[in-house]
Amino acid sequence: QVQLVESGGGLVQAGGSLRLSCAASGRTFDRYTFSWFRQVPGKEREFVAGINQIVDWREYSDSVRGRFTASRDNAKDTMYLQMNSLKPEDTAVYYCAATKDQVTTNNRRYDYWGQGTQVTVSS
């Protein structure tokens, strides 16, 4: 089992920045790929960014590429999502997720999920 706990969400004005954290506990952190997803009511959970086990591959959705940066610190068992130039359409609950596979945008391929953290961007 892997337990994931997100933090860092909040309310920010458009153009601002937030940094989300995802702390993991349980099995070996560096065996897992970690990704961020987000979800708004009535819509499917969508892929935002992912980073593989040895930190040599990152993937981003088209909507956040160039504005968001995923990183991880295997020594601290923590993954991060730096979000810059935030837009109102970035408003969602953000989840981190873990899989032993490579980075994938398919949310069904992830075995472990955090509880989510709310990000609200005002215009």
C-alpha positions as CSV (number, residue, x, y, z in Angstrom):
1,Q,0.0,0.0,0.0
2,V,1.0,3.6,-0.7
3,Q,-0.6,6.4,1.1
4,L,-0.6,9.8,-0.6
5,V,-1.4,13.2,1.1
6,E,-1.7,16.3,-1.0
7,S,-1.3,19.8,0.4
8,G,-0.7,23.4,-0.9
9,G,-4.0,24.1,-2.5
10,G,-5.9,27.4,-1.9
11,L,-7.4,30.5,-3.4
12,V,-5.2,32.6,-5.7
13,Q,-5.8,35.4,-8.3
14,A,-5.3,34.8,-12.0
15,G,-1.7,35.1,-12.9
16,G,-0.6,33.9,-9.5
17,S,1.3,30.8,-8.4
18,L,0.8,27.8,-6.1
19,R,3.0,24.9,-5.2
20,L,1.3,21.6,-4.5
21,S,3.0,18.8,-2.6
22,C,2.2,15.1,-2.4
23,A,3.8,13.2,0.5
24,A,3.9,9.5,0.1
25,S,4.3,6.8,2.8
26,G,4.3,3.0,2.6
27,R,6.2,1.1,0.0
28,T,9.3,2.3,-1.7
29,F,8.7,5.8,-3.2
30,D,11.2,5.5,-6.0
31,R,9.5,2.4,-7.5
32,Y,6.5,4.5,-8.6
33,T,5.6,6.9,-11.3
34,F,3.7,9.8,-9.8
35,S,1.2,12.0,-11.7
36,W,-1.2,14.9,-11.0
37,F,-4.8,14.8,-12.1
38,R,-7.5,17.4,-11.6
39,Q,-11.3,17.2,-11.6
40,V,-14.2,19.6,-11.7
41,P,-17.8,18.6,-10.9
42,G,-19.4,16.6,-13.7
43,K,-16.3,15.9,-15.6
44,E,-13.8,13.1,-15.7
45,R,-10.6,13.3,-13.8
46,E,-8.0,14.7,-16.3
47,F,-4.3,14.2,-16.5
48,V,-2.2,17.3,-15.7
49,A,1.5,16.2,-15.3
50,G,3.5,13.1,-14.5
51,I,7.1,12.2,-13.7
52,N,8.6,8.8,-13.8
53,Q,10.6,6.9,-11.2
54,I,14.1,8.0,-12.1
55,V,13.1,11.5,-13.0
56,D,14.2,11.4,-16.6
57,W,10.8,11.7,-18.2
58,R,8.1,14.3,-17.6
59,E,4.8,14.7,-19.4
60,Y,2.3,17.5,-19.3
61,S,-1.1,18.1,-20.7
62,D,-1.4,20.7,-23.5
63,S,-3.4,23.0,-21.2
64,V,-0.6,23.4,-18.6
65,R,2.6,22.9,-20.6
66,G,4.9,25.8,-20.1
67,R,3.1,27.0,-16.9
68,F,3.3,23.9,-14.6
69,T,6.3,22.0,-13.5
70,A,6.3,18.5,-11.9
71,S,9.2,17.5,-9.7
72,R,10.0,14.9,-7.1
73,D,12.4,14.4,-4.3
74,N,13.0,10.7,-3.8
75,A,14.9,11.4,-0.6
76,K,11.9,13.1,0.9
77,D,9.2,10.8,-0.6
78,T,7.5,13.8,-2.0
79,M,6.3,15.0,-5.3
80,Y,5.6,18.6,-6.3
81,L,3.6,20.6,-8.8
82,Q,4.7,24.2,-9.3
83,M,1.8,26.1,-10.9
84,N,2.6,29.5,-12.4
85,S,0.5,31.9,-14.5
86,L,-2.7,30.3,-13.1
87,K,-6.0,30.8,-15.0
88,P,-9.6,30.5,-13.8
89,E,-9.9,27.4,-15.9
90,D,-7.3,25.7,-13.7
91,T,-9.8,25.7,-10.8
92,A,-10.3,22.1,-9.7
93,V,-9.6,19.5,-7.1
94,Y,-6.0,18.3,-7.7
95,Y,-5.1,14.7,-7.0
96,C,-1.7,12.9,-7.0
97,A,-1.6,9.3,-8.0
98,A,0.9,6.5,-8.2
99,T,1.5,3.6,-10.6
100,K,4.3,1.2,-11.2
101,D,3.9,1.8,-14.9
102,Q,5.4,4.5,-16.9
103,V,3.7,7.9,-17.1
104,T,0.2,7.5,-18.6
105,T,-2.7,9.9,-19.0
106,N,-5.1,7.0,-18.3
107,N,-6.4,7.5,-14.8
108,R,-7.5,3.8,-14.6
109,R,-3.8,2.8,-14.7
110,Y,-3.1,4.3,-11.3
111,D,-3.3,2.2,-8.2
112,Y,-3.1,4.8,-5.4
113,W,-4.7,8.2,-5.0
114,G,-4.6,11.0,-2.5
115,Q,-7.7,12.7,-1.1
116,G,-7.3,15.8,-3.3
117,T,-6.6,19.5,-2.6
118,Q,-8.8,22.3,-3.9
119,V,-7.3,25.0,-6.1
120,T,-9.4,28.0,-6.9
121,V,-8.3,30.7,-9.3
122,S,-10.3,33.9,-9.2
123,S,-10.5,36.2,-12.2
